[in-house]
Amino acid sequence: MIPRNQLALRLLLSISILVAPALGQQTSPPAKAAADAHHDFDFELGTWHTHLTRLDHPLTGSTTWLTYDGTSFIRPLMDGRANLVELSVKGPAGTIEGISLRLYNPQSRQWSLNFASIRGGTLGTPTVGEFKNGRGEFYDQEEFNSRMILVRNIFTDIQPDSYRFEQSFSADGGKTWELNWIAVDTRIKDDAK
């Protein structure tokens, strides 16, 4: 049996061992708020040469790729919290003209990307997502050829004068993805920011 005074001393020693480090610690300043993500697309503002390849007839087993070249013009709207992309490319298979209206949601800190082609005349289902570690990923679920699929848009290889955009479809809930659209954009030098 431990005498009472030794028990009290051991208890005090144990408490001091537990409390001493906390007393000596300085509190660190509060974590800095994350940078405002409404500047995520600033890299893309301006005029770009767009080299586009797209898979003919996605989700059918097609291996035929079609090639186009043209321009993309991206301008800011609403003090950078939105932007508008105008795409015009031509190739042996014809012309693709469209716009993408991108809107920033400050509550979710995410973007919605809303595309419309000149043929369709309406905005499609928006892909929604964000940039992390220099890569933008955006997803949606939409109908394609009478069935629901997942759509993924990715921005990668972002440099001051070039970047890559890819679109993929998944018909199996995201287990596998089929790449169907690749755009490699190179800044037109006369328009450098």
N, C-alpha and C positions, 0 to 999 in steps of 0.2 A: 504494500500500500504506500502511495506517495503522500508525504506530509502536505498539509494544506498550503503552506507558504511556497513550497516548490511547485505545486500545481498552479498556483496563481502566477508565479514567475514564468513558468512554461507557457501559460496562456498569454501573458503579456508579450513574451518573446515571439510567439506565433503570430499574434496580431501585428506586432511591429514589422515582422518579416513580410507579411501580406500588404500592409499599408505603406511602408516606407517607399517602395518604388512608385506608387501612385502619387505620394506627396512630392517626390522629386521630379516628376514629369511635368513638363510645360505643356499646356494645351496648344495644339496646333491650330493655325487659323482655319476657318471654315473652308471647305473645298470650294474651289473656284467654280462658278457656274459654267457649264459647257458652252462653248462658243455658239452663237446664234446660227442655227443651221440654215437660215434663209439665204445664206451666201453659198450654199453647196454648189449651185450651178454657175457661179461667177466665172469659173474656168472656161465655160463654154460660150460666153457672150462674144458675138462677132460673126464673121463670115468664114465658112469652111468649105473646102473641097470634100465631097462625100463620095467614097468608093463603096458601093453597096452590093452585096450578094445575098440573094434570097433563095430559099428552097422552093422549087416548084411543087405545089400540092403537098403541103405538110401533113403529117400523120397518115400517109398512104403507103409508105415504103419508098417513096420517090428518092432518087439520088441525083436528080437534075437540079443544078444550081444556075440561076440567072444573074447576070452582072449588069450593073448600072453605074453611071457616074453623073455628078452634078454638084449642086451646092445646098448647103444648109445655112440659114441666116437665123441667129438667135438674138433676141433683144429682151431687155428687162421690162417688166411692168410692175406697177404698184410698189415702187421703191425697192425692187429686187425680191419681193415676196411672191412674185409670179414671173414667168417668162413665156415667150412665144417663139416656137421653132417653125420656120417655113422651110420645107423640104421640096426640092425639085430635082429629080434624077431621070436620066434616059438611058436606055440600053436596047439591045436587039429585040427584047420582048415588049418594048413600049416605054411608057412614061409613068412614073409614080410622083404624084404631087399630093402633099398633105401638110397639115399643121399639127403641132402638139402644144397644147396649153398646159403649163405646169403650175400648180398652185401649192403654196406652202401653208401647212397648218401649224401655227405656233404652239397649240396645246399639245399635240402629239409629237411635234418636232419632225413631222414626216411630210413628204411631197406626194401629190397625186399627179400622174402623167396621163393626159387625156388626148388621144390621137383621133384625127379625122382625116380621111382621104377625100380628094375631090370627087371620087366616084360615089362614096357613101353619103356625103353631105351632112352627117351628124357625128357628134363626139361618141367614141366607143366607150367601153367599160374602162375606168381608170385603173392603172396599176399604181399601187401605193407602196412606199418604202422610204429608205433613207440611205445616207452615205455613212460608212464606217471604215476606218483605216484606208481611205483613198479608193474605196469601191462602193458603187451605188447598186442596191438591189431593190427591185420593185416587183410586186406580185398582184395578180388578180385571178378571179374565176369567171369564165365567160363561156358562152355557147359558141361552138365552132363545128360546122357541118352537122348540125342537129344533135350535138352532144356537149356536155359540160366538160371543160378542160381547165387546167391551170396554165397561166401565162407568167413567164419570168423575164424581166428586162434587167440587163446588167451593164453598168458603165465601168470599164477597167482601163488600165494602161494610160491613166490620165497624166499628160505632160502639158507644158505651156502651149505647145503647138500641135498636139495630136491627142486623140483618145479613141477608144473602141467601144462600140455599143453592140450588144447581142440580145436577141430575143429567142426564147425557147418555149416549146409547148410540152405539157405532160398530160397524157390521157389516163394515167394510172395513179392519180393522187399525189404526184411528186416523187414516186419511186424512181422513175426514169424521165429524162428530158431529151427532147429532140430539138437541136439547134436549127432555126429556120431563117434567121435574118442576122447578117453581120454588116455593120457599117464602120468603116475606118475613116475618121475625119482628120484632115490636115488643115491647119489654119492658113487662110489666104493672107500672105504677109502684109499686104497693103492695109489690112484691117486690124493689125495687131493692136492690142489695148495699150 
